[in-house]
Amino acid sequence: MRNLFQCWDDVVGQINEATQILLFLDYDGTLTPIVARPEMAVLSSQARNTLQQISCHRIFKLAIISGRSLSEIKAMIGLENIAYAGNHGLEIECPPHYCQERSPGKTTFTHPAAREFQPRFERLEERLRKTLAGIDGVFIQNKGLTLSVHYRLATQTELKRIRKLSLEAIGNEHARDKLQVAEGKKVLEVNPPVEWNKGKAIEWLMQIYGTPGSLSIFAGDDVTDEYGFEVLRKVGGISVLVGEKTASSAASYYLESPEQLYHWLERLLQGR
């Protein structure tokens, strides 16, 4: 894994030869720094301006791929002419002009099986609130199709207890199909047991508006983004881990922070 900023000469050929750039970006930890609570992750004016320029550029098709719900990530970004994938890709919305040539009838997607699990997430949310009551620094976020347990604000001594109690509560959700749990940066991500993730969402979007000569780029920062990195490796795209360099990631490159990512995106804009 190499620093993408220091490897411009290695990727500029791919970028210049591309007839279209499909740019997939995670939100939390990628476009904004990791913060104590989800509502505090707000785009800077510089970041919003960069994304606005990309969204208006003829060569780019921009998609935000987030663990947040579709409605929430749309409100956080606030751009109308880009694609959004919420709940780790379980729900997707594309602007019609992205799809009109290839698949005019496919501007939205919600995983059909995921809808069936919404009542279970409501029950699980109630159980988790009771189980974790009295522990400071825990924040439960029911996003309809998925659920997150955030504990970034908890004390170090409480972390093991929170994790243990949360996993017990999730495991007690009796059903034929067990819910899936992924551990991120001081967060437990609970997903329905369906074969879908950010990588699958990226593949769906590439099928909808990819064309011969397209180059795909994906930047993310956490374990749920690894599915996307693996897809980008298969198609010969540019996969970027935002954060510390690590040999365990499937990403080909890394950038140290969201700020570095914006600098690189601005360079990408200038080059096209």
Protein Blocks (a to p, Z undefined) as FASTA:
>chain_A
ZZfklmmmmmmmmmmmpmbdcddddfehplpccdfblklmccdfklmmmmmmmmmpmkbc
cddddfbdfklmmmmnopakbccdeehhpaccddfklmmmmmmmlmbccdfklmmmmmmm
mmmmmmmmmmmgoiahiacddehjaccddfklpcfklmmmmmmmmmmmmmmmgcfbdcdd
dddehiacddddddddfklmmmmmmmmmgcehiacddddfbfklmmmmmmmmmnopacdd
eddddfkbmbfbdcfbfklmmmmmmmmmmmZZ
